[in-house]
Amino acid sequence: MRIATFLPHVGVFGGVRRFLELGNEWVALGHTVTLYHPEGTPPAWLEYHGRVAPLSQAAEESSDVAIGADPHTYAAFRAHAAPIHLYYCVIEGDPGLEMAMPDSGVTLAANSHALIDQVARRARRHVLDGVGGIRLSHFHPPPLERAPAPLRVLVNGRRSRAKKGTDLVLRALAGLNGRVPEFEIVLFDSVDEHNRQDPRDGAPLPPNARFVIGPSQAELAKLYQSSHVFVAAERKAGWCNTALEALASGCAVVCTRSGTRDFAVHEHNALVTWRHEWFIRGAVKRLLTNETLRLRLSAAAPASAEPWAWPALARKLLSQLEAPAAQRVGR
């Protein structure tokens, strides 16, 4: 198949990883994949094996399947010649979905079962299963046991009050000093032309917290492997990549239900809590003071990531696109 994907950029933000990883998997399966975005340059942070072309070139070419996922490239995605146009919703409240739902020529997909149900209710038609996404060859437990001390708590450092909840997590963790064994907080984020705000500016950092800015993919994997606890407090997420990456790496995870319902099971492989400072603080306190619980969740975590690997998702999506058109649109 000839597969075309459309993105507004190829930076380390906005669900870009999903389309780079899927593109690589489809290429490995023998398909031809072209990624169109405004600059037409290859991503600098993740190796990509597909073809990359400027967005302006999309109107001159054709594919068997065109896949869009954002409002900024929607017009180019729809103008691209292809018998199948798939809009892949990857975040709750996606403004591009408002364009795709009334468009009868577009098939819909979503990246979590919660989002599938939500989109299906609103669109009143079938939504393809695009659930999953983890590279297990990269995110996996450390070859040796983690050092017993100091305990390390890892947090996604992207500071978006409406979505990520980073400042909320920092306030929760600040309230633990002196009440738990000594621990450090490490936050990670990247700054580039697509996200120029330095997350360190004005961050309510406790004394035991520090940022790692712009880690490479190898450095990011090592951060997960060296951390005992990972905390995510997302809101209106489609698929919480970082929480699943932490599970795959054998971290004990504290998370909200947003973006994690498909893989995080309370008291089995994670502590799933309400998105409130008091509840997050209590869950992290349990893990930092109860080594038995922390090690049990850490041991159970990697296996729970296995069903969601990129190769399985790449095949699953294409198998649904090969179904009859009437089935795809739910008519």
C-alpha positions in Angstrom: 0.0 0.0 0.0 0.9 3.6 -0.4 0.2 5.4 2.8 0.3 9.2 3.3 0.4 10.8 6.8 0.0 14.5 7.5 1.5 16.4 10.5 1.9 20.1 11.3 5.6 19.5 12.3 8.0 16.7 13.3 9.1 18.0 16.7 8.9 16.1 20.0 5.3 17.3 20.7 1.7 16.8 19.8 1.5 13.1 19.2 4.2 13.2 16.5 5.8 10.0 17.8 2.7 8.0 17.0 3.0 8.7 13.3 6.8 8.3 13.1 6.6 4.9 14.8 3.7 3.7 12.8 5.3 4.9 9.6 8.4 2.9 10.5 6.4 -0.2 11.2 4.5 0.1 7.9 7.7 0.5 6.0 9.0 -2.7 7.8 5.9 -4.5 6.5 6.7 -3.5 2.9 4.4 -0.5 2.5 5.4 2.8 1.0 4.9 5.6 3.5 5.2 9.4 2.9 5.0 11.9 5.7 3.9 15.4 4.6 4.5 18.4 6.8 5.1 22.1 6.1 8.9 22.0 6.0 9.3 18.5 4.5 12.4 17.8 6.6 13.1 14.5 8.4 12.7 14.5 12.2 15.9 15.1 14.1 15.0 13.3 17.3 13.8 9.9 16.1 15.0 7.8 13.1 12.4 7.7 10.4 12.4 5.2 7.5 9.6 6.6 5.4 9.8 9.3 2.8 9.3 12.9 3.9 7.9 15.6 1.7 6.7 19.2 1.9 3.0 19.6 2.6 2.6 21.7 -0.6 3.6 18.6 -2.6 0.7 16.5 -1.3 -1.7 17.9 -3.8 0.4 16.7 -6.7 0.6 13.1 -5.5 -1.7 10.2 -4.6 -1.9 7.3 -2.2 -4.0 4.3 -1.2 -4.6 5.7 2.3 -4.3 9.2 3.6 -4.1 9.7 7.4 -4.6 13.0 9.1 -4.7 13.9 12.8 -4.8 17.7 13.2 -6.7 20.8 12.1 -3.7 22.6 10.6 -3.1 20.1 7.8 -6.8 19.0 7.4 -7.3 20.8 4.1 -4.1 19.3 2.6 -5.1 15.8 4.0 -8.5 16.0 2.3 -7.2 17.4 -1.0 -4.7 14.5 -1.3 -5.9 12.0 -3.8 -6.7 8.7 -2.0 -9.7 6.3 -2.0 -9.5 6.2 1.9 -9.1 9.2 4.1 -8.7 8.3 7.8 -8.9 10.9 10.6 -7.0 9.6 13.6 -8.2 11.4 16.8 -5.4 11.2 19.4 -6.6 13.7 22.0 -9.8 14.7 23.7 -11.2 18.0 22.5 -9.3 17.8 19.2 -10.5 20.7 17.0 -9.7 18.8 13.9 -12.4 16.3 14.9 -15.0 19.0 14.4 -14.0 19.0 10.7 -13.8 15.3 10.3 -17.1 14.2 12.0 -19.5 15.8 9.5 -17.3 14.8 6.6 -18.9 11.6 5.1 -15.8 10.9 3.1 -13.6 10.5 6.1 -13.3 7.3 8.2 -12.6 7.9 12.0 -10.2 6.3 14.4 -9.1 7.0 17.9 -6.1 6.0 20.1 -7.9 4.8 23.3 -11.1 2.9 24.0 -12.4 5.8 26.1 -11.8 8.1 23.2 -13.3 5.6 20.7 -16.5 5.6 22.7 -16.6 9.3 23.1 -16.1 10.0 19.3 -18.6 7.3 18.3 -21.3 8.8 20.5 -20.7 12.2 19.1 -20.3 11.2 15.4 -23.0 8.5 15.6 -20.9 6.2 13.4 -18.2 3.5 13.7 -14.8 4.5 14.9 -11.8 2.3 14.1 -9.6 0.8 16.9 -6.3 2.8 16.9 -5.5 1.9 20.5 -1.9 1.3 21.5 1.6 2.5 21.0 4.9 1.6 22.8 8.3 0.6 21.4 9.3 -2.3 23.7 12.8 -2.6 22.2 13.5 0.9 23.5 11.5 1.2 26.7 12.1 -1.9 28.9 13.4 -2.6 32.5 17.0 -1.9 33.3 19.5 -4.8 32.8 20.4 -4.5 36.5 18.3 -3.7 39.6 17.7 0.0 40.3 19.9 1.5 43.0 18.0 1.3 46.3 18.8 4.9 47.1 18.3 7.7 46.6 14.7 7.1 45.4 13.9 8.9 42.2 10.5 10.2 41.1 10.2 11.0 37.4 7.7 13.5 36.0 6.9 14.7 32.5 8.0 18.4 32.7 5.7 19.8 30.1 3.9 22.6 32.0 0.4 22.8 30.6 -2.2 23.5 33.4 -5.1 22.2 31.3 -3.5 19.0 30.2 -0.3 17.7 31.8 -0.7 18.7 35.5 3.0 19.1 36.1 2.7 22.0 38.6 0.0 20.0 40.4 2.4 17.0 40.7 5.2 19.3 42.0 2.9 20.8 44.7 1.9 17.3 45.7 5.5 16.1 45.9 6.7 19.2 47.8 4.3 18.2 50.6 6.2 14.9 51.1 9.6 16.4 52.3 10.4 15.1 55.7 7.5 12.6 55.7 9.1 9.9 53.5 12.6 8.5 52.8 14.9 10.9 51.0 14.1 11.2 47.3 14.8 13.3 44.3 12.4 14.6 41.6 13.5 14.6 38.0 11.5 16.3 35.3 12.1 16.0 31.5 11.0 18.2 28.6 12.4 19.6 25.3 12.5 23.1 24.0 12.5 23.8 20.3 10.8 26.0 17.7 7.5 24.2 18.3 7.6 24.6 22.0 9.7 27.7 22.9 8.6 28.0 26.5 11.3 26.9 28.9 9.4 24.8 31.5 11.9 25.9 34.1 10.7 29.5 34.0 8.5 30.0 37.1 8.3 26.3 37.9 7.4 25.7 41.6 10.4 23.4 42.1 11.0 21.9 45.5 14.7 21.9 46.6 15.1 18.2 45.7 13.9 18.7 42.1 15.7 19.3 38.8 15.0 19.4 35.1 16.6 17.4 32.3 16.0 19.4 29.1 16.2 17.9 25.6 17.2 14.3 26.5 17.9 12.1 23.5 15.8 9.0 23.1 18.6 6.9 24.7 18.8 9.3 27.6 15.1 9.3 28.1 15.0 5.5 28.3 17.8 5.6 30.9 15.8 8.1 32.9 12.9 5.7 33.1 15.2 2.8 33.9 16.8 4.7 36.8 13.6 6.0 38.3 11.6 4.1 41.0 8.4 6.0 40.6 6.7 7.8 37.7 3.8 10.3 38.2 1.3 11.4 35.6 -1.6 13.7 36.3 -2.9 14.2 32.8 -6.4 15.6 31.9 -8.3 15.0 28.6 -5.5 12.8 27.2 -6.1 10.4 24.4 -3.2 8.0 25.1 -0.7 8.8 27.9 2.6 7.8 26.2 4.8 8.6 29.2 2.8 6.5 31.7 3.0 3.5 29.4 6.7 4.1 28.7 7.2 4.1 32.5 5.3 0.9 32.9 7.3 -0.8 30.2 10.5 0.4 31.9 9.4 -1.2 35.2 8.6 2.0 37.1 6.0 2.0 39.9 3.4 4.4 38.4 1.0 6.8 39.9 -1.5 8.2 37.3 -4.9 9.6 36.7 -7.4 7.7 34.5 -6.9 10.1 31.7 -5.2 8.3 28.8 -4.4 5.3 30.9 -7.6 3.3 31.2 -6.5 0.7 28.7 -3.3 -0.4 30.5 -3.3 0.9 34.1 -5.1 -1.2 36.6 -5.3 0.1 40.2 -3.2 -1.9 42.7 -2.2 -4.4 40.0 0.4 -2.5 37.9 -0.2 1.1 39.1 -1.9 3.3 41.6 -4.7 5.1 39.7 -5.8 8.2 41.6 -8.0 11.3 41.4 -6.5 14.4 39.8 -6.1 16.3 43.1 -3.0 17.3 45.0 -4.0 15.4 48.2 -4.7 12.1 46.4 -1.5 12.2 44.3 0.6 13.0 47.4 -1.0 10.1 49.2 -0.4 7.6 46.4 3.3 8.7 46.0 3.8 8.5 49.7 2.6 4.9 49.7 5.1 4.0 47.1 8.0 5.8 48.7 7.4 4.3 52.2 6.3 0.8 51.2 9.1 -1.0 49.3 7.1 -4.2 49.0 4.2 -2.4 47.2 6.7 -0.4 45.0 8.5 -3.6 43.9 5.3 -5.5 43.3 3.9 -2.8 41.0 7.3 -2.5 39.3 7.5 -6.2 38.6 4.0 -6.4 37.2 4.3 -3.3 35.0 6.4 -4.4 32.0 4.1 -7.3 31.0 1.1 -5.0 30.9 2.8 -2.9 28.2 3.3 -5.8 25.8 -0.1 -5.9 24.1 0.3 -2.3 23.0 3.4 -2.5 20.9 3.6 -0.5 17.7 3.9 -3.5 15.4 0.6 -4.9 16.6 -1.1 -1.5 16.2 0.3 -1.0 12.7 -1.2 -4.3 11.6 -4.5 -3.7 13.4 -5.1 -0.4 11.8 -4.4 -1.7 8.3 -6.6 -4.8 8.8 -9.5 -2.5 9.6 -8.9 -0.3 6.6 -9.1 -3.4 4.4 -12.6 -4.1 5.6 -15.6 -3.2 3.4 -16.2 0.5 3.1 -19.8 0.1 4.6 -18.3 -1.5 7.7 -15.7 1.3 8.1 -18.2 4.1 8.2 -20.8 2.0 10.2 -23.5 2.1 7.5 
